[in-house]
Amino acid sequence: MAEQASVPRLPPRDRLVLFVAEGFGLGRVSRMPGTLGSLWGLLLGWFLIPLNTSGRLLVGLVMLLVGIPLCGRAARLRGSADPASVVWDEIAAFPLVYAFVPLTWKTLLLGFVLFRLFDITKPPPIRRAERIGGGAGIMADDIVAAAWAQIPLLLTVYAAGWV
């Protein structure tokens, strides 16, 4: 009988860090973890509907401040600078994506698609933000992607008369 290699069990606090940072498990899915983890952002958008712009930005700020150490610790635990399984950064970006528009099913869906487009393609200002490193760098590229997604989202909302 082959002997299994001993894998050290993580302490409960580290397991909790990974569970939250990895999108309550969705980030652990091997295919498209960022997109699947971002589904939490879509759900979060639904809960942001009653909040005004200031409230949405406050939620985003709190998630950012929690996310910097959370994502940094999760990255160290996973032994990678920016593990694909860590999706808190994607989730935390959505209050910014949705901050300045009226939230309806159309704006929630379009904001989701635009954010994923910018997050996946990472045009130069977004890619540059990744260079910061650590938890701040993990968070920064998604915050920049959220800001960039805001532009076509706002233009579409006003051009289509969704206001």
GUDREN-464454 format. One line per field, with one value per atom (N, C-alpha, C): residue in one letter; z, y, x; atom name. Coordinates in pm, 1 decimal. Layout:
N
rest <- [a|...];
Z <- [Z|...];
Y <- [Y|...];
X <- [X|...];
atom <- [CA|...];
This chain:
163
rest <- [m|m|m|a|a|a|e|e|e|q|q|q|a|a|a|s|s|s|v|v|v|p|p|p|r|r|r|l|l|l|p|p|p|p|p|p|r|r|r|d|d|d|r|r|r|l|l|l|v|v|v|l|l|l|f|f|f|v|v|v|a|a|a|e|e|e|g|g|g|f|f|f|g|g|g|l|l|l|g|g|g|r|r|r|v|v|v|s|s|s|r|r|r|m|m|m|p|p|p|g|g|g|t|t|t|l|l|l|g|g|g|s|s|s|l|l|l|w|w|w|g|g|g|l|l|l|l|l|l|l|l|l|g|g|g|w|w|w|f|f|f|l|l|l|i|i|i|p|p|p|l|l|l|n|n|n|t|t|t|s|s|s|g|g|g|r|r|r|l|l|l|l|l|l|v|v|v|g|g|g|l|l|l|v|v|v|m|m|m|l|l|l|l|l|l|v|v|v|g|g|g|i|i|i|p|p|p|l|l|l|c|c|c|g|g|g|r|r|r|a|a|a|a|a|a|r|r|r|l|l|l|r|r|r|g|g|g|s|s|s|a|a|a|d|d|d|p|p|p|a|a|a|s|s|s|v|v|v|v|v|v|w|w|w|d|d|d|e|e|e|i|i|i|a|a|a|a|a|a|f|f|f|p|p|p|l|l|l|v|v|v|y|y|y|a|a|a|f|f|f|v|v|v|p|p|p|l|l|l|t|t|t|w|w|w|k|k|k|t|t|t|l|l|l|l|l|l|l|l|l|g|g|g|f|f|f|v|v|v|l|l|l|f|f|f|r|r|r|l|l|l|f|f|f|d|d|d|i|i|i|t|t|t|k|k|k|p|p|p|p|p|p|p|p|p|i|i|i|r|r|r|r|r|r|a|a|a|e|e|e|r|r|r|i|i|i|g|g|g|g|g|g|g|g|g|a|a|a|g|g|g|i|i|i|m|m|m|a|a|a|d|d|d|d|d|d|i|i|i|v|v|v|a|a|a|a|a|a|a|a|a|w|w|w|a|a|a|q|q|q|i|i|i|p|p|p|l|l|l|l|l|l|l|l|l|t|t|t|v|v|v|y|y|y|a|a|a|a|a|a|g|g|g|w|w|w|v|v|v];
Z <- [0.0|0.0|0.0|-96.4|-108.6|5.9|54.9|165.1|106.7|158.8|111.6|174.9|95.5|148.2|250.1|355.2|459.2|414.9|412.1|377.2|506.3|539.0|664.0|658.8|765.7|775.7|819.5|751.3|784.3|911.1|988.6|1105.3|1060.6|1147.0|1109.7|1053.3|1109.4|1060.2|914.6|879.2|741.1|647.3|694.5|612.6|585.7|688.0|670.5|571.3|582.3|488.3|345.9|321.8|187.1|141.3|230.2|193.8|147.0|220.7|184.4|61.4|61.9|-50.1|-180.0|-170.5|-289.9|-322.7|-282.0|-322.9|-270.5|-144.8|-79.9|-161.8|-225.7|-300.1|-451.6|-504.6|-650.1|-717.6|-649.3|-706.0|-720.8|-655.2|-662.0|-784.0|-855.2|-976.4|-1078.4|-1143.3|-1228.1|-1356.9|-1407.7|-1531.8|-1499.9|-1546.9|-1532.6|-1386.8|-1298.0|-1158.2|-1138.0|-1215.1|-1200.8|-1239.1|-1348.6|-1393.5|-1297.6|-1254.5|-1160.3|-1026.3|-977.4|-852.7|-864.0|-984.7|-1006.9|-998.1|-1007.3|-991.2|-855.1|-754.4|-624.1|-636.2|-724.8|-746.8|-808.0|-895.4|-954.4|-845.7|-759.5|-646.8|-552.7|-525.3|-440.5|-500.1|-631.8|-698.9|-667.4|-661.0|-627.8|-488.1|-395.0|-258.6|-248.1|-348.0|-348.5|-400.6|-459.2|-520.1|-426.2|-298.8|-215.1|-173.7|-196.3|-152.6|-258.7|-212.3|-306.0|-341.0|-421.9|-466.1|-347.9|-248.9|-132.2|-59.2|-43.8|23.1|-53.6|-185.6|-269.2|-262.5|-266.1|-256.2|-119.4|-14.2|120.4|129.3|73.6|70.9|-4.1|-117.4|-194.9|-119.1|-46.7|31.1|141.1|210.8|316.5|257.0|143.7|80.7|33.6|-13.8|-54.8|65.0|173.9|292.5|355.1|350.0|396.9|299.1|170.2|65.9|57.7|90.9|78.3|166.8|297.6|377.3|349.0|319.7|292.1|169.3|59.0|-64.1|-49.3|23.6|46.6|122.8|227.3|307.1|224.8|150.2|67.9|-36.8|-95.5|-194.9|-131.3|-11.3|58.3|90.2|133.8|165.0|40.1|-74.1|-199.4|-266.1|-214.5|-268.8|-407.2|-433.6|-564.2|-546.1|-637.4|-628.2|-644.3|-733.0|-757.1|-804.0|-709.6|-749.9|-817.3|-921.6|-993.3|-902.3|-801.1|-711.9|-621.0|-600.1|-513.2|-595.8|-561.9|-639.9|-557.7|-432.3|-351.4|-423.5|-491.9|-563.2|-670.5|-741.5|-840.2|-771.6|-667.1|-595.5|-542.1|-482.3|-418.9|-519.6|-646.2|-748.5|-788.7|-766.2|-817.2|-756.7|-629.3|-583.3|-663.5|-709.5|-793.8|-933.3|-989.5|-1121.5|-1118.6|-1011.1|-1002.8|-929.6|-888.0|-799.1|-858.8|-985.8|-1042.0|-1137.3|-1141.5|-1233.4|-1156.2|-1210.7|-1149.2|-1169.4|-1066.1|-1075.4|-1114.6|-1230.3|-1283.0|-1332.6|-1375.8|-1426.1|-1546.9|-1627.2|-1744.3|-1703.6|-1608.9|-1569.8|-1490.3|-1411.6|-1339.0|-1437.2|-1536.3|-1634.3|-1721.2|-1771.0|-1855.6|-1776.0|-1652.2|-1567.6|-1544.7|-1523.3|-1505.0|-1628.9|-1745.7|-1871.3|-1898.4|-1881.0|-1906.2|-1809.2|-1681.9|-1585.7|-1623.7|-1656.4|-1693.6|-1819.4|-1915.5|-2037.3|-2003.3|-1921.1|-1884.8|-1795.1|-1706.1|-1615.3|-1689.2|-1787.3|-1863.3|-1962.2|-2036.6|-2140.0|-2081.6|-1968.2|-1897.4|-1988.8|-2041.3|-2117.0|-2028.9|-2091.1|-2018.8|-1880.4|-1859.8|-1723.5|-1619.3|-1659.6|-1566.4|-1540.9|-1646.1|-1631.9|-1546.1|-1561.8|-1483.8|-1334.3|-1298.6|-1157.6|-1090.3|-1167.5|-1111.7|-1055.8|-1107.2|-1067.1|-923.8|-861.5|-724.6|-630.8|-649.1|-568.2|-439.6|-383.1|-257.7|-269.5|-154.2|-150.9|-220.9|-209.8|-276.0|-427.9|-480.6|-624.4|-673.9|-593.4|-629.6|-641.0|-547.4|-547.7|-655.2|-678.0|-762.1|-905.5|-967.4|-1107.8|-1124.6|-1027.1|-1038.3|-1011.0|-923.7|-898.7|-1024.3|-1090.2|-1214.6|-1323.5|-1332.6|-1430.8|-1404.0|-1277.7|-1243.4|-1287.2|-1266.6|-1308.1|-1460.3|-1532.2|-1678.1|-1726.0|-1658.9|-1696.7|-1675.9|-1579.8|-1552.5|-1675.2|-1754.6|-1866.2|-1970.1|-2030.0|-2126.3|-2059.8|-1933.2|-1864.2|-1852.1|-1807.4|-1796.5|-1932.3|-2032.9|-2166.7|-2218.9|-2197.2|-2242.8|-2168.5|-2036.4|-1954.9|-2003.6|-2027.0|-2069.9|-2216.0|-2302.3|-2445.0|-2468.4|-2390.9|-2409.3|-2332.5|-2253.9|-2178.3|-2061.4|-2003.5|-1889.9|-1758.6|-1764.8|-1642.1|-1602.1];
Y <- [-117.6|0.0|123.4|214.8|336.2|431.4|493.4|588.1|726.0|793.4|925.9|1029.3|1130.1|1239.8|1317.6|1357.6|1433.9|1579.2|1626.6|1765.3|1836.7|1943.1|2012.1|2075.9|2058.8|2115.5|2260.6|2347.7|2489.9|2518.0|2616.6|2657.2|2715.1|2712.3|2760.9|2903.1|2990.5|3129.3|3134.8|3057.8|3055.9|2990.7|2889.5|2828.0|2928.9|3010.4|3113.4|3219.6|3261.8|3359.1|3307.5|3183.0|3126.7|3113.2|3071.8|3054.8|3187.7|3294.7|3425.8|3480.8|3478.3|3533.2|3458.9|3332.4|3252.7|3249.7|3355.1|3370.9|3264.1|3221.3|3120.6|2991.4|2964.0|2839.3|2854.4|2958.2|2971.0|2993.4|3056.7|3079.0|2951.9|2845.6|2717.6|2634.8|2677.4|2606.9|2626.3|2519.7|2525.3|2606.0|2614.9|2689.1|2821.5|2929.9|3065.2|3105.9|3090.4|3124.6|3272.4|3361.6|3504.6|3539.5|3481.5|3507.9|3446.4|3322.8|3259.3|3332.4|3370.0|3445.5|3580.7|3640.1|3769.8|3762.1|3642.8|3629.8|3682.7|3671.6|3730.4|3882.0|3943.6|4087.4|4125.7|4039.9|4062.5|4056.4|3957.6|3946.8|4066.2|4105.4|4222.2|4345.3|4359.3|4471.7|4478.9|4364.8|4360.2|4419.8|4388.8|4441.0|4588.1|4639.5|4780.7|4870.5|4812.7|4891.0|4998.5|4968.7|5073.9|5183.8|5163.1|5260.5|5368.3|5489.3|5595.1|5580.1|5672.4|5665.8|5662.2|5747.3|5750.2|5616.8|5556.3|5426.8|5318.1|5320.1|5219.7|5236.7|5362.8|5388.4|5349.1|5369.8|5329.7|5177.6|5104.6|4958.5|4916.6|4980.8|4949.2|4978.7|5091.2|5126.5|5024.5|4984.6|4884.4|4752.4|4712.5|4587.3|4596.6|4713.5|4734.8|4724.4|4791.5|4790.7|4652.2|4576.5|4437.7|4351.5|4380.5|4297.6|4302.9|4416.1|4426.1|4321.7|4318.8|4214.6|4074.1|4064.7|3934.4|3869.4|3943.4|3888.5|3865.6|3954.3|3934.6|3806.5|3782.4|3660.6|3536.4|3543.5|3428.8|3397.6|3500.4|3478.7|3409.8|3453.4|3388.0|3243.1|3217.7|3080.5|2992.0|3049.6|2973.7|2971.2|3050.6|3051.2|3111.9|3212.8|3277.2|3426.8|3506.6|3652.0|3695.4|3629.4|3663.3|3537.5|3448.5|3321.6|3342.8|3267.8|3278.0|3247.3|3164.0|3126.2|3241.1|3339.6|3453.2|3551.1|3560.8|3641.9|3753.3|3770.1|3879.6|4012.8|4027.9|4152.0|4180.4|4078.1|4095.9|4136.1|4066.7|4094.9|4238.0|4278.1|4409.8|4524.2|4496.6|4601.4|4642.3|4556.7|4583.2|4704.7|4737.4|4861.8|4984.4|4985.0|5095.1|5086.3|4966.1|4950.3|5009.7|4984.4|5022.7|5154.8|5224.6|5340.5|5453.4|5482.6|5605.8|5585.7|5466.1|5440.2|5390.7|5415.3|5353.3|5202.0|5126.6|4981.2|4914.4|4852.7|4772.2|4642.8|4548.7|4424.9|4452.6|4555.7|4588.0|4641.7|4735.1|4793.7|4694.6|4609.8|4506.8|4412.7|4365.6|4272.7|4339.0|4458.4|4526.9|4561.2|4605.9|4635.4|4511.4|4398.0|4271.3|4238.0|4244.3|4209.8|4306.4|4436.3|4534.3|4516.2|4492.3|4470.8|4348.5|4238.7|4117.7|4141.7|4216.2|4247.4|4321.9|4426.0|4502.4|4421.0|4340.7|4262.1|4151.7|4092.8|3984.9|4040.1|4145.1|4197.7|4284.2|4345.0|4427.7|4526.1|4626.3|4730.6|4795.5|4862.1|4911.0|4975.9|5063.9|5118.5|5011.0|4910.7|4804.1|4712.1|4673.5|4585.4|4652.4|4782.3|4855.9|4849.1|4851.5|4847.8|4716.5|4608.8|4479.2|4480.9|4571.8|4576.3|4622.4|4673.8|4724.7|4613.7|4494.1|4379.3|4365.6|4247.5|4217.8|4230.5|4240.1|4251.7|4376.6|4486.4|4611.0|4594.0|4524.8|4501.8|4410.9|4310.1|4219.0|4298.0|4389.8|4470.8|4579.3|4638.9|4759.0|4736.8|4627.3|4609.8|4597.6|4538.8|4524.9|4656.9|4739.1|4871.0|4957.1|4949.7|5024.6|4969.6|4838.8|4779.0|4825.0|4835.5|4882.6|5027.3|5109.5|5249.6|5260.6|5178.0|5178.8|5126.0|5026.7|4973.2|5077.2|5167.8|5274.6|5361.1|5386.9|5481.4|5433.9|5314.8|5272.1|5242.8|5204.6|5180.8|5311.5|5416.6|5547.0|5597.6|5587.2|5632.7|5557.9|5427.2|5346.0|5382.7|5398.1|5431.7|5562.1|5662.3|5791.7|5792.2|5726.6|5721.8|5643.2|5536.2|5450.9|5505.0|5608.9|5665.7|5579.1|5503.9|5416.5|5494.0|5624.3|5705.9|5738.8];
X <- [85.6|0.0|89.8|63.9|145.7|113.8|218.6|201.8|171.8|68.6|33.0|124.5|158.3|240.4|157.8|224.0|156.6|140.5|17.2|-12.4|-48.5|26.3|-3.9|-142.8|-216.4|-350.0|-336.1|-406.9|-401.0|-480.6|-436.6|-514.8|-649.4|-749.2|-883.0|-882.8|-802.0|-799.1|-754.2|-652.8|-604.9|-706.7|-776.5|-882.0|-993.2|-1026.2|-1128.4|-1081.3|-955.4|-898.6|-913.1|-874.2|-883.4|-1028.2|-1116.4|-1257.6|-1316.6|-1290.5|-1344.8|-1273.1|-1140.7|-1063.2|-1092.1|-1124.5|-1152.8|-1302.1|-1371.2|-1510.7|-1601.7|-1578.9|-1662.8|-1667.6|-1555.5|-1540.6|-1544.4|-1609.4|-1621.1|-1485.9|-1393.8|-1261.9|-1179.8|-1222.0|-1149.7|-1188.5|-1291.9|-1331.6|-1220.1|-1178.7|-1059.7|-1078.4|-1197.5|-1220.2|-1289.4|-1230.4|-1284.8|-1310.4|-1214.3|-1239.8|-1273.0|-1210.6|-1238.4|-1381.0|-1427.7|-1564.6|-1664.9|-1639.5|-1731.8|-1731.9|-1615.4|-1609.1|-1676.8|-1670.6|-1734.7|-1886.9|-1942.1|-2087.6|-2131.9|-2042.9|-2075.6|-2090.2|-2012.2|-2022.9|-2155.7|-2204.6|-2336.7|-2444.1|-2434.4|-2528.3|-2513.5|-2391.0|-2366.3|-2432.4|-2425.4|-2490.9|-2639.3|-2703.1|-2845.8|-2870.2|-2781.9|-2796.3|-2756.7|-2686.9|-2648.6|-2760.3|-2864.1|-2972.2|-3026.9|-3055.5|-3113.3|-3014.9|-2885.9|-2786.2|-2764.1|-2733.4|-2696.5|-2548.4|-2497.9|-2358.3|-2262.4|-2284.5|-2195.2|-2194.8|-2311.0|-2320.8|-2248.5|-2262.6|-2195.4|-2043.8|-1999.1|-1854.9|-1801.1|-1880.2|-1838.0|-1824.0|-1920.0|-1911.1|-1784.6|-1759.3|-1640.3|-1511.5|-1508.7|-1389.4|-1363.4|-1469.0|-1454.4|-1404.0|-1460.8|-1418.1|-1273.3|-1232.8|-1093.8|-999.9|-1035.8|-950.1|-941.4|-1049.1|-1046.3|-966.2|-982.0|-922.1|-770.9|-711.7|-565.4|-496.3|-522.4|-456.7|-511.6|-640.5|-702.0|-638.5|-630.1|-572.7|-423.1|-355.3|-212.4|-185.1|-262.2|-244.3|-279.6|-389.3|-430.0|-323.7|-264.1|-157.9|-37.8|-0.9|111.0|77.7|-45.2|-86.0|-85.1|-120.0|-121.9|15.3|109.6|244.4|254.5|173.0|170.4|148.6|202.6|188.0|42.3|-31.7|-172.6|-244.5|-277.2|-339.6|-475.5|-501.1|-629.2|-747.2|-725.9|-836.3|-881.0|-795.1|-830.4|-913.7|-1042.3|-1135.6|-1201.8|-1159.2|-1215.0|-1195.2|-1081.9|-1052.9|-1157.9|-1200.4|-1307.1|-1438.1|-1472.7|-1597.8|-1597.5|-1485.4|-1475.8|-1480.0|-1455.4|-1456.4|-1597.9|-1694.4|-1828.6|-1899.4|-1881.0|-1943.7|-1897.9|-1772.2|-1725.2|-1786.8|-1794.1|-1857.1|-1997.3|-2069.8|-2211.1|-2236.5|-2132.2|-2149.2|-2231.2|-2214.8|-2270.5|-2387.6|-2442.5|-2553.5|-2674.3|-2794.1|-2911.4|-2902.3|-2930.4|-2914.4|-3045.0|-3040.2|-3150.3|-3087.4|-3166.9|-3109.4|-3020.1|-3054.1|-2972.5|-2835.2|-2834.0|-2705.7|-2622.0|-2686.4|-2611.8|-2542.0|-2615.1|-2558.4|-2452.0|-2481.1|-2384.2|-2258.4|-2274.2|-2158.5|-2073.4|-2138.6|-2067.4|-1984.3|-2047.5|-1979.1|-1863.7|-1886.9|-1780.6|-1663.6|-1694.5|-1586.5|-1503.8|-1570.6|-1496.5|-1412.7|-1466.8|-1392.2|-1262.7|-1271.4|-1151.7|-1058.9|-1115.6|-1031.6|-956.6|-1019.5|-955.7|-853.5|-888.9|-798.9|-687.6|-711.4|-612.4|-539.4|-610.8|-540.3|-433.0|-333.5|-215.2|-236.9|-331.3|-336.0|-370.8|-445.8|-484.9|-365.9|-297.6|-181.0|-73.5|-56.8|42.5|10.1|-116.8|-157.3|-118.3|-106.8|-66.8|74.8|157.0|297.6|318.2|216.7|229.9|276.1|223.9|264.4|184.6|190.1|120.9|-30.0|-94.2|-239.4|-289.2|-213.2|-252.8|-251.4|-153.1|-146.1|-256.5|-288.4|-397.8|-527.9|-549.6|-671.0|-667.5|-550.8|-541.0|-586.9|-545.8|-582.1|-733.4|-800.4|-946.2|-1018.0|-962.0|-1019.9|-1005.6|-889.9|-870.1|-963.0|-977.4|-1069.2|-1212.8|-1250.2|-1385.2|-1404.7|-1302.9|-1312.4|-1325.1|-1249.4|-1258.5|-1393.5|-1448.7|-1580.3|-1689.5|-1667.8|-1763.7|-1788.5|-1685.3|-1696.9|-1799.1|-1782.3|-1884.6|-2019.4|-2017.7|-2144.6|-2222.9|-2157.4|-2224.1|-2270.0|-2184.4|-2221.3|-2343.9|-2346.9|-2460.1|-2587.6|-2576.9|-2695.1|-2758.4|-2674.1|-2728.9|-2770.2|-2693.5|-2728.9|-2856.8|-2876.4|-2995.3|-3116.2|-3093.3|-3205.2|-3248.9|-3155.9|-3188.8|-3195.2|-3184.1|-3181.9|-3322.5];
atom <- [N|CA|C|N|CA|C|N|CA|C|N|CA|C|N|CA|C|N|CA|C|N|CA|C|N|CA|C|N|CA|C|N|CA|C|N|CA|C|N|CA|C|N|CA|C|N|CA|C|N|CA|C|N|CA|C|N|CA|C|N|CA|C|N|CA|C|N|CA|C|N|CA|C|N|CA|C|N|CA|C|N|CA|C|N|CA|C|N|CA|C|N|CA|C|N|CA|C|N|CA|C|N|CA|C|N|CA|C|N|CA|C|N|CA|C|N|CA|C|N|CA|C|N|CA|C|N|CA|C|N|CA|C|N|CA|C|N|CA|C|N|CA|C|N|CA|C|N|CA|C|N|CA|C|N|CA|C|N|CA|C|N|CA|C|N|CA|C|N|CA|C|N|CA|C|N|CA|C|N|CA|C|N|CA|C|N|CA|C|N|CA|C|N|CA|C|N|CA|C|N|CA|C|N|CA|C|N|CA|C|N|CA|C|N|CA|C|N|CA|C|N|CA|C|N|CA|C|N|CA|C|N|CA|C|N|CA|C|N|CA|C|N|CA|C|N|CA|C|N|CA|C|N|CA|C|N|CA|C|N|CA|C|N|CA|C|N|CA|C|N|CA|C|N|CA|C|N|CA|C|N|CA|C|N|CA|C|N|CA|C|N|CA|C|N|CA|C|N|CA|C|N|CA|C|N|CA|C|N|CA|C|N|CA|C|N|CA|C|N|CA|C|N|CA|C|N|CA|C|N|CA|C|N|CA|C|N|CA|C|N|CA|C|N|CA|C|N|CA|C|N|CA|C|N|CA|C|N|CA|C|N|CA|C|N|CA|C|N|CA|C|N|CA|C|N|CA|C|N|CA|C|N|CA|C|N|CA|C|N|CA|C|N|CA|C|N|CA|C|N|CA|C|N|CA|C|N|CA|C|N|CA|C|N|CA|C|N|CA|C|N|CA|C|N|CA|C|N|CA|C|N|CA|C|N|CA|C|N|CA|C|N|CA|C|N|CA|C|N|CA|C|N|CA|C|N|CA|C|N|CA|C|N|CA|C|N|CA|C|N|CA|C|N|CA|C|N|CA|C|N|CA|C|N|CA|C|N|CA|C|N|CA|C|N|CA|C|N|CA|C|N|CA|C|N|CA|C|N|CA|C|N|CA|C|N|CA|C|N|CA|C|N|CA|C|N|CA|C|N|CA|C|N|CA|C|N|CA|C|N|CA|C|N|CA|C|N|CA|C|N|CA|C|N|CA|C|N|CA|C|N|CA|C|N|CA|C|N|CA|C];
